[in-house]
Amino acid sequence: MGNTVMEHEIENVAAALSWLTNAAKELGPYLIGYAIAIVLGHILVKPTVDAMWVAVYGKETLKRLKSKNRWLTGVLGCVERTLYVACISAGHAGFIAVWLGLKLVGNWRFLGQSNPKDTADPSVPGTVDLNLLLVGSALSLAYGALGAQLIEWTSQHEWLLSSAATLALAAGTLGLYFYIRKRPRCAD
């Protein structure tokens, strides 16, 4: 009788391991897609956007903005990339246009104004802030779209294509970052 209990427990453990293996196979592509979009996107997009802010407004302004809830933009970027992956994966990419529209409407009052956020030189037009917003949004959208595509590719075991696309976007973002860093900066 002791053997049957032991055999039953072994069968339970084997069934649980089988379930975990299957779950990992099914969830793995999602974990990869979301991780690349959210984590790699944050690691590369935030410094690139910060470099643009420094190039336009100077380091002191960026420090002042960071002390005034600038961290929220990093959180917003992670939420956006999550949203982009989910919308594209679910076949509702049209919602992304609504989301971007909401962002633009929220910043619309700054267009055409000088120094809309009281951040630096009054001669800097408000459209500069809009451009910064658009570049950051475009980069986040690129990582979100990549994440959604990675879910599809990795579920089909397209590892070379997945790796190449990820490396290409990361290299492009790094290239943009270093290009921005070489630009003349605003005097602090």
N, C-alpha and C positions, 0 to 999 in steps of 0.2 A: 504494500500500500504506500509506503514511503516513496518508492520510485515513481508511482503515478502522480503524486503531488509534485515531485521534483520535475518530472517530464512536463506536467501542466505549466509549471512556472517557467520552464525553459521555452515552451511554446509561446507563452505570453510575452516574454522578453523578445523572442524572435519576431513576433508579430509587431511589437512596438518599434523595434529597430527597422523592420520593413516599412512601417508607416512613416517613420522619421526620414528614411532614405527617399521614399516617394515624395514626401512633402518638400524635402530639400531640392529634389529635381524640379518640382513644380514652382517652388518659391525662389529658387536660386536666380533665375533670370530677372525676377522683379527686384531682388536684393541688389544685384549688380547694376541694373538700370537706375534705380533710385539712388544708390550710393554714388555712382559716377555723377549723376545730375546734381545731387545735393552737396555731397562732401567735396568732390573734385571741383565742382562748379564754384563752391564757396572759396576754396583755397586759391583758385586762380582769378575769379571775377572780382572779389572784394579788393585785393591789392591793385588790380588794374584800374578799377573805378577810383580808388583812393589816389592813385598816381595821376589820374586825370584831374581830380580836384586840386591836388598840389600844383600841377602844371598851370591851372587856370587861376587859382586863388592864393596859393602859397601854403607852406607847412603850418604856419601859425593859425590860419583860418581853419584848416583841417583839424588841428588839435582842439580848437575852440568848438567846432561842430561836433567832434567826437565826445567832448565833455557834455554836450547838450543833446543826448539821445541819438547820436549818430549810429550807435550800435543797432538801432532799429532797422537801418537799411540792410544790414547783414541778415537779420532775422527775416525781413521781408523778402530778400533774395532767395533764401532757403525755402520759404513758403511758396514763392512764385515757381521755383523750379519743380517743387513737388506737385504743384497744381498743373504745370505744363505737362509733366510726364503723365499724370493721371488723365488729363483731358485728351491728350493725343492718343494714349493707349486705349481709352474708352471710345474713341471715335468722335469726340466732341471738341475738336480743335477750335471751332467757332467761338467757344467761350473765352478763348485766349484774347480774341479781339475785343470782347466786352471788358475783360480785365484791363487790358492796355488802355482802352478808352476811358475807364474809370481813373486810371493813373493820370492820363493826360488832362482830363476834366479837373482833377484835383490840383493840377499845376497850371491850369489855363490862365488864371489871373496874373501869373508872373510874366507871361509872354509880353515882350515889347517894353517891359519896365526896366529901368536901370537898377542894378543891384537889388533884385527882388527879395533876397533872403538876408540882406544886410551883412554880406559875407566878406566883401572886399572893396575893390575899386569901384566907385559909382559909374565909371565909364563902361563897365562890363555889362552887356545887355542881358536881359532875362532869358533870351533864347539860348544862352550858353548853358544855363541850368537845365533847360529842356534837352539840349544835346547830351549832356551828361546822363540825364534820366534815360534817354533813348538808347544810348550805347550800353548802359548797364542792363537795361531791359532786353536788348537784343542779345547780349552775351548770355543772360539767364535763359532766354528762350532757346538759344542754340544748345545749351547744356540740357535743358528739358527735352528738346526734340531728340537729342542724342540718347538720353536716358530711355525714352520711349522706344527708339529704334533698337537699342541694346537689348531690351526685353525680348523683342521679336528675334533678333539675330542670335542671342545666346540660347534661346529656347530651341533654335534650329541648329545649334552647335556651330555657328559661323564665327569661330573664335578669331581667325585672322582678320576678317572684316571688322569685327567688333573692336579688336585691338587697334587696327589701323585708323578707324574713324575716331576713336578716343584719343590716340596720339596726335592725329592731325588737328583736332580741335584744341587740345592742350597746347600744342606747338604754336598754333595761330594765336591763342590767347597770350602765351608767353611772348611771342613776337610783338604783339600789340603793346604789352606791358613795357618791354624794353624800348620800343619805339617812343612811347610816351615819356619814359624816363630820360631819353636823350633830347627831348624838346626843350626849348628855353622855358624857364619857369617864371611865374609871377614873383616879383620881389616881395619878401615878407615885410 
